[in-house]
Amino acid sequence: MSHKRIPKRKIAFAGGGAAAVVAAAILLPQANASQDGSDAAPAPAPKTLSASSAGDLASRIAVRLGPAFAGAYYDTDRQQVTVNVVGDDNDARAEAARAGAVVRSVKNSTARLKSAATTLRQQATIPGTAWAVDPRTNQIQVTADRTVTGDKWDRIESTVRSLGADTARIKKSAGEFKTVAAGGDAIFGGGARCSLGFNVIDADGAPGFLTAGHCGVAADGWSDAAGGAPVGTVRQATFPGDGDFAFVGYDDAATEAPSTVDTGDGQIVEITGAAEATVGQEVIRMGSTTGLSDGSVTGLDATVNYAEGTVTGLIQTDVCAEPGDSGGPLFTADGSAIGLTSGGSGDCTLGGETFFQPVTTALAAVGAQIGDGAAGNDGGGEAAGNDGGGGAGNDGGGGAAGHGEGIVGYGEGTAGYGDGTVENG
């Protein structure tokens, strides 16, 4: 979809959400709350929540439980959130149940899983590998793409084995982990094509948009038409390192940047705010190559080892993507912004894994907000969260040339990379 220049520019980004999203239901175990006495009050029934509200509830429970909290995930069929509690901490179980969650006991604490991820990063940071926490199995899920063979495979496999079968598991991907340049409304810069993710407003009220960081470090100026004059300039970009996101400010301060998703055929989805991802959550991605694609969140705090460097803090999904989809928006059917397309493996014929930059982290890092900054409501009395998350760091990582057809693997040209972070005045 293209946009014509008018006196007061109006630019909407492509996203998706007109189509219904139906993911496979995840059947979760009901909580078997233990009682310390026959006259004890029964545990309250779990709350019925939207996915975004489930993420907010899980975040609040995590604060209350502290070290006893070991992750959470969403049951799309029952519309309930399941919270993992370490061991048989009855006080923690009761606290989570009172808050409205389904509760189950698990072996691995959040600290233990983070320690396992640290070991992987120290011993097995190999291009073509990725890992993320899967609260449904209470393990670290490690994935190796088809390029990881021979000694590299032996190294990652032995590292996973050393962590223990109850802490980490490994699987092989048929594809190859690459960033996937372009998607959503196409934007062009430096001979490359990427995607506009979400329109935002910065701290001073000036309009701009978010896109992938590997796009932001490839070119300073971006246009909404191939060969056209730039409409925006990169203000901040991070890739690789602690994220894959960029903020591009519109050069015309009068540009209208509505928080809407134009899915084509006259269909518009209002984006009401940003929300944290929850494992099990149904999500939709829009890309200029593949259009709308849906799936679910399968892991959080993912680390991906691209050829260009390691990126941390991503969302792992089973949503497909192909060359031409980078920077594009990941969101929910009820209008919550979730992520920006980073990269992955596979395609939309055979499937695969795709990783996304959390929008909340990107917004906090660049000091911007979507719409009025509020996340969507679930209709069930629980407000959706809009916590910024921490500011993003600026990990270095050497420059690497693009190859094939893109910025980092795809596109219409090649582009080098700097030290991972750019700041333009």
C-alpha positions as CSV (number, residue, x, y, z in Angstrom):
1,M,0.0,0.0,0.0
2,S,1.4,3.4,-0.9
3,H,0.6,6.9,0.4
4,K,0.3,10.1,-1.6
5,R,1.8,13.3,-0.4
6,I,-0.8,15.9,0.7
7,P,-0.4,19.3,2.4
8,K,-0.9,17.8,5.8
9,R,0.6,14.3,5.5
10,K,-1.4,11.4,6.7
11,I,0.5,8.2,7.0
12,A,-1.1,4.9,8.3
13,F,1.0,1.8,8.7
14,A,0.0,-1.6,7.5
15,G,-0.6,-4.3,10.1
16,G,-3.4,-6.7,10.1
17,G,-6.2,-8.0,12.2
18,A,-9.3,-7.9,10.0
19,A,-9.2,-11.7,9.8
20,A,-10.1,-13.8,12.8
21,V,-7.2,-15.4,14.5
22,V,-7.7,-19.0,15.7
23,A,-4.8,-20.7,17.2
24,A,-4.7,-24.2,18.6
25,A,-6.0,-24.3,22.2
26,I,-3.5,-25.1,24.9
27,L,-5.1,-27.3,27.4
28,L,-3.7,-26.4,30.8
29,P,-3.9,-28.4,34.1
30,Q,-6.4,-27.1,36.6
31,A,-4.9,-26.0,39.9
32,N,-5.2,-28.6,42.6
33,A,-4.9,-26.2,45.5
34,S,-3.8,-28.1,48.6
35,Q,-5.7,-27.2,51.8
36,D,-4.2,-27.4,55.3
37,G,-7.4,-28.3,57.0
38,S,-10.8,-29.6,56.1
39,D,-12.4,-26.3,57.1
40,A,-10.1,-24.1,54.9
41,A,-11.9,-21.8,52.4
42,P,-11.8,-23.2,48.9
43,A,-9.5,-21.4,46.4
44,P,-11.3,-18.8,44.3
45,A,-12.1,-19.6,40.7
46,P,-9.5,-18.4,38.1
47,K,-10.4,-15.1,36.4
48,T,-11.4,-15.0,32.7
49,L,-9.1,-12.6,31.0
50,S,-7.9,-11.3,27.6
51,A,-4.3,-12.2,26.7
52,S,-3.1,-8.6,27.3
53,S,-4.8,-8.5,30.7
54,A,-3.4,-12.0,31.5
55,G,0.1,-10.6,30.9
56,D,-0.6,-7.7,33.3
57,L,-2.0,-10.1,35.9
58,A,1.1,-12.3,35.6
59,S,3.4,-9.3,36.0
60,R,1.6,-8.2,39.2
61,I,1.7,-11.8,40.6
62,A,5.5,-12.0,39.8
63,V,6.1,-8.9,41.9
64,R,4.1,-10.4,44.8
65,L,5.7,-13.8,44.7
66,G,9.3,-12.7,44.2
67,P,11.6,-15.7,43.8
68,A,8.7,-18.2,44.0
69,F,7.4,-17.0,40.7
70,A,8.7,-19.1,37.8
71,G,6.8,-17.7,34.7
72,A,3.3,-17.8,33.4
73,Y,1.4,-18.6,30.2
74,Y,-2.0,-18.1,28.7
75,D,-4.7,-20.6,27.9
76,T,-6.5,-19.2,24.9
77,D,-9.3,-21.7,25.1
78,R,-10.3,-21.1,28.8
79,Q,-9.0,-17.5,28.8
80,Q,-7.1,-18.0,31.9
81,V,-3.5,-17.4,33.0
82,T,-1.4,-20.2,34.6
83,V,1.3,-19.2,37.0
84,N,4.3,-21.4,37.8
85,V,5.3,-21.6,41.5
86,V,8.6,-23.1,42.5
87,G,8.2,-26.3,44.6
88,D,5.4,-26.6,47.2
89,D,5.3,-23.0,48.5
90,N,1.7,-23.1,49.7
91,D,1.7,-19.4,50.6
92,A,2.8,-18.4,47.1
93,R,0.3,-20.8,45.6
94,A,-2.5,-19.3,47.7
95,E,-1.4,-15.8,46.8
96,A,-1.4,-16.5,43.0
97,A,-4.8,-18.3,43.3
98,R,-6.3,-15.3,45.2
99,A,-5.1,-13.0,42.4
100,G,-7.1,-15.1,39.9
101,A,-4.6,-17.4,38.3
102,V,-4.5,-21.2,37.7
103,V,-1.5,-22.4,39.8
104,R,1.0,-25.3,39.3
105,S,4.2,-26.3,41.0
106,V,7.4,-26.5,38.9
107,K,11.0,-27.4,39.6
108,N,13.0,-24.6,37.9
109,S,13.0,-21.1,39.3
110,T,13.3,-18.0,37.1
111,A,16.8,-17.5,38.5
112,R,17.8,-21.1,37.5
113,L,16.5,-20.6,34.0
114,K,18.3,-17.3,33.7
115,S,21.5,-19.0,34.9
116,A,21.1,-21.6,32.2
117,A,20.7,-18.9,29.6
118,T,23.9,-17.3,30.8
119,T,25.7,-20.6,30.4
120,L,24.5,-20.9,26.9
121,R,25.6,-17.4,26.0
122,Q,29.1,-18.0,27.5
123,Q,29.6,-21.4,26.0
124,A,27.5,-21.7,22.9
125,T,27.0,-18.3,21.2
126,I,27.0,-19.8,17.7
127,P,25.4,-18.1,14.7
128,G,22.2,-20.0,13.8
129,T,21.2,-20.7,17.4
130,A,18.5,-19.3,19.6
131,W,17.1,-19.9,23.0
132,A,14.1,-18.7,25.0
133,V,12.2,-19.5,28.3
134,D,9.2,-21.7,27.7
135,P,7.0,-21.5,30.9
136,R,4.8,-24.3,29.6
137,T,7.6,-26.8,30.0
138,N,9.5,-24.8,32.6
139,Q,12.6,-25.2,30.5
140,I,14.9,-23.3,28.2
141,Q,14.0,-24.2,24.6
142,V,17.2,-24.1,22.4
143,T,16.9,-24.1,18.6
144,A,19.7,-24.7,16.1
145,D,19.1,-23.9,12.4
146,R,20.4,-26.0,9.5
147,T,23.7,-24.2,9.4
148,V,24.7,-25.6,12.8
149,T,26.5,-28.8,12.0
150,G,29.6,-30.7,12.9
151,D,31.7,-29.3,15.8
152,K,29.2,-26.4,16.2
153,W,26.3,-28.9,16.7
154,D,28.4,-31.0,19.1
155,R,29.2,-27.9,21.1
156,I,25.6,-26.6,21.5
157,E,24.3,-30.1,22.2
158,S,26.9,-30.8,24.9
159,T,26.2,-27.5,26.5
160,V,22.4,-28.2,26.6
161,R,23.2,-31.7,28.0
162,S,25.3,-30.2,30.7
163,L,22.3,-28.1,31.9
164,G,20.2,-31.2,32.5
165,A,17.2,-32.6,30.7
166,D,14.8,-31.0,33.1
167,T,16.3,-27.5,32.5
168,A,17.0,-27.3,28.7
169,R,16.1,-29.1,25.5
170,I,17.2,-28.7,22.0
171,K,15.6,-29.0,18.6
172,K,16.7,-28.6,15.0
173,S,15.2,-26.1,12.6
174,A,15.0,-26.8,8.9
175,G,15.5,-23.1,8.0
176,E,18.2,-20.5,8.7
177,F,18.0,-17.6,11.2
178,K,18.1,-14.4,9.3
179,T,16.6,-10.9,9.7
180,V,13.8,-10.5,7.3
181,A,13.9,-7.1,5.7
182,A,10.7,-5.3,4.7
183,G,7.0,-5.8,5.7
184,G,3.9,-3.8,6.6
185,D,3.9,-0.5,4.6
186,A,7.2,-0.6,2.7
187,I,9.8,2.0,3.5
188,F,13.0,2.6,1.6
189,G,16.4,3.8,2.6
190,G,20.0,3.3,1.4
191,G,18.9,1.0,-1.4
192,A,17.2,-1.3,1.0
193,R,13.5,-2.0,1.8
194,C,12.1,-2.4,5.3
195,S,8.7,-1.9,7.0
196,L,7.1,0.7,9.1
197,G,6.0,-0.9,12.3
198,F,3.9,1.4,14.5
199,N,3.4,5.1,14.4
200,V,4.3,6.8,17.7
201,I,4.6,10.2,19.4
202,D,7.9,11.1,21.2
203,A,8.2,12.8,24.5
204,D,7.9,16.2,22.9
205,G,4.7,15.3,21.0
206,A,6.5,15.0,17.7
207,P,5.4,12.1,15.3
208,G,7.5,9.2,14.3
209,F,7.5,5.5,13.8
210,L,9.2,2.3,15.1
211,T,10.8,-0.2,12.8
212,A,13.6,-2.8,13.1
213,G,17.0,-1.8,14.4
214,H,18.8,-3.6,11.6
215,C,17.0,-1.3,9.2
216,G,17.8,1.8,11.3
217,V,21.5,1.2,11.3
218,A,21.5,0.6,7.5
219,A,20.3,4.1,6.5
220,D,19.6,7.5,8.1
221,G,16.8,8.6,5.8
222,W,13.7,6.6,5.0
223,S,11.0,7.2,2.3
224,D,7.6,5.7,1.8
225,A,8.2,5.2,-2.0
226,A,11.1,3.6,-3.8
227,G,13.4,6.4,-5.0
228,G,11.3,9.0,-3.3
229,A,12.4,11.8,-1.0
230,P,12.9,10.8,2.6
231,V,10.0,11.4,4.9
232,G,11.8,10.5,8.1
233,T,15.2,10.4,9.8
234,V,16.5,7.8,12.2
235,R,16.8,9.3,15.7
236,Q,17.9,6.1,17.5
237,A,18.6,2.5,16.5
238,T,19.9,-0.5,18.3
239,F,21.2,-3.7,16.6
240,P,22.7,-6.1,17.5
241,G,22.8,-6.2,21.3
242,D,20.0,-5.5,23.6
243,G,17.3,-5.4,21.0
244,D,16.4,-4.8,17.4
245,F,14.5,-1.5,17.1
246,A,14.8,1.9,15.7
247,F,12.9,5.2,16.1
248,V,12.4,7.3,12.9
249,G,11.1,10.8,13.3
250,Y,9.0,12.3,10.6
251,D,10.8,15.3,9.0
252,D,7.5,17.2,8.7
253,A,6.2,18.0,12.2
254,A,2.7,18.4,10.8
255,T,2.6,14.7,9.8
256,E,-0.4,13.0,11.2
257,A,0.6,9.6,12.6
258,P,-2.6,7.8,13.7
259,S,-2.3,4.7,15.9
260,T,-4.2,2.6,13.4
261,V,-3.5,-0.4,11.3
262,D,-4.5,-0.4,7.6
263,T,-5.0,-4.0,6.5
264,G,-6.3,-3.1,3.1
265,D,-9.7,-3.5,1.5
266,G,-10.9,-0.6,3.7
267,Q,-10.2,-2.5,6.9
268,I,-8.7,-0.5,9.8
269,V,-7.7,-1.7,13.3
270,E,-7.3,0.8,16.1
271,I,-4.2,0.3,18.1
272,T,-5.0,1.3,21.7
273,G,-1.6,0.9,23.2
274,A,1.3,-1.4,23.8
275,A,1.2,-4.6,25.9
276,E,3.6,-7.2,27.1
277,A,3.7,-10.6,25.3
278,T,2.4,-13.7,27.1
279,V,3.3,-17.2,26.1
280,G,0.2,-18.8,24.6
281,Q,-1.1,-15.5,23.4
282,E,-2.6,-15.3,19.9
283,V,-0.9,-12.7,17.7
284,I,-1.0,-11.4,14.1
285,R,1.8,-10.1,11.9
286,M,1.6,-8.0,8.8
287,G,4.2,-8.1,6.1
288,S,4.4,-6.6,2.6
289,T,5.7,-9.9,1.3
290,T,3.3,-12.4,3.0
291,G,0.4,-10.2,4.2
292,L,-1.4,-11.3,7.3
293,S,-0.1,-14.2,9.3
294,D,-1.2,-15.5,12.7
295,G,0.1,-17.7,15.4
296,S,1.1,-17.6,19.0
297,V,3.8,-16.6,21.4
298,T,6.0,-19.6,22.3
299,G,8.8,-18.1,24.3
300,L,10.0,-14.9,26.0
301,D,13.4,-13.2,26.7
302,A,14.8,-15.0,23.6
303,T,18.4,-14.7,22.5
304,V,19.1,-15.1,18.8
305,N,22.6,-15.4,17.3
306,Y,22.3,-13.9,13.9
307,A,25.4,-13.8,11.6
308,E,25.6,-10.1,12.3
309,G,25.6,-10.5,16.1
310,T,23.7,-11.6,19.1
311,V,20.3,-10.0,19.9
312,T,18.7,-10.5,23.3
313,G,15.3,-9.8,24.9
314,L,13.1,-10.9,21.9
315,I,9.7,-12.7,21.7
316,Q,9.7,-16.1,20.1
317,T,6.6,-17.2,18.0
318,D,5.4,-19.8,15.6
319,V,4.3,-17.1,13.2
320,C,5.8,-17.4,9.8
321,A,7.7,-14.6,7.9
322,E,9.6,-14.4,4.7
323,P,12.1,-12.0,3.1
324,G,10.4,-8.6,3.0
325,D,8.8,-8.7,6.4
326,S,11.3,-7.0,8.8
327,G,10.2,-4.2,11.1
328,G,6.5,-5.0,10.5
329,P,4.0,-4.9,13.3
330,L,3.0,-7.8,15.6
331,F,-0.3,-7.1,17.4
332,T,-3.5,-8.7,18.8
333,A,-6.9,-8.7,17.3
334,D,-8.1,-6.4,20.1
335,G,-5.6,-3.7,19.2
336,S,-2.6,-4.1,21.4
337,A,0.9,-3.5,19.9
338,I,3.2,-6.4,20.8
339,G,6.3,-6.5,18.7
340,L,8.4,-5.5,15.6
341,T,9.5,-8.2,13.2
342,S,13.2,-9.0,13.7
343,G,14.1,-12.3,12.0
344,G,13.8,-16.1,12.1
345,S,13.8,-19.2,10.0
346,G,11.5,-21.0,7.7
347,D,8.8,-19.6,5.4
348,C,5.0,-19.3,5.2
349,T,4.7,-22.6,3.2
350,L,6.5,-24.9,5.6
351,G,6.3,-22.7,8.7
352,G,9.1,-21.8,11.1
353,E,10.1,-19.5,14.0
354,T,10.0,-15.8,13.9
355,F,11.4,-13.4,16.6
356,F,10.1,-10.0,17.5
357,Q,11.4,-7.0,19.4
358,P,9.0,-6.2,22.3
359,V,7.3,-2.9,21.6
360,T,7.2,-1.9,25.3
361,T,11.0,-2.1,25.5
362,A,11.4,-0.1,22.4
363,L,9.0,2.6,23.5
364,A,10.8,2.9,26.9
365,A,14.2,3.1,25.2
366,V,13.2,5.9,22.8
367,G,10.8,7.7,25.2
368,A,7.7,7.4,22.9
369,Q,4.2,6.1,23.2
370,I,1.5,4.7,21.0
371,G,-1.8,6.5,20.9
372,D,-2.6,7.8,24.4
373,G,-0.2,5.3,25.9
374,A,-2.9,3.1,27.4
375,A,-3.2,-0.6,26.6
376,G,-6.5,-2.2,25.6
377,N,-9.1,-3.3,28.0
378,D,-10.2,-6.9,28.4
379,G,-13.8,-6.2,29.4
380,G,-13.3,-8.4,32.5
381,G,-12.2,-5.8,35.0
382,E,-8.5,-6.2,34.6
383,A,-6.6,-3.3,33.0
384,A,-4.0,-4.2,30.5
385,G,-0.4,-3.4,31.4
386,N,1.7,-0.8,29.7
387,D,4.9,-1.0,31.6
388,G,7.8,0.3,29.7
389,G,10.3,-2.4,30.6
390,G,13.9,-1.4,30.9
391,G,15.8,0.9,28.6
392,A,17.7,-0.8,25.9
393,G,21.4,-1.1,26.0
394,N,23.8,-0.4,23.2
395,D,25.7,-3.6,22.6
396,G,28.4,-3.3,20.1
397,G,28.9,-6.0,17.6
398,G,31.0,-5.4,14.5
399,G,29.6,-4.3,11.2
400,A,28.7,-7.0,8.7
401,A,27.7,-6.6,5.1
402,G,24.3,-7.7,3.9
403,H,24.0,-10.5,1.4
404,G,21.6,-12.2,-0.9
405,E,18.7,-9.8,-1.4
406,G,18.6,-7.6,1.6
407,I,19.8,-5.5,4.5
408,V,20.8,-8.5,6.5
409,G,20.1,-11.3,4.2
410,Y,17.2,-9.9,2.2
411,G,16.1,-6.7,0.4
412,E,17.2,-4.9,-2.7
413,G,20.8,-4.3,-1.9
414,T,23.5,-4.6,0.7
415,A,24.3,-2.4,3.6
416,G,27.0,-2.4,6.3
417,Y,26.5,-2.2,10.0
418,G,28.2,0.1,12.5
419,D,28.7,-0.5,16.2
420,G,25.1,-1.5,16.8
421,T,23.8,1.9,18.0
422,V,23.3,5.1,16.2
423,E,22.1,8.4,17.5
424,N,21.2,11.2,15.1
425,G,20.3,14.7,16.1
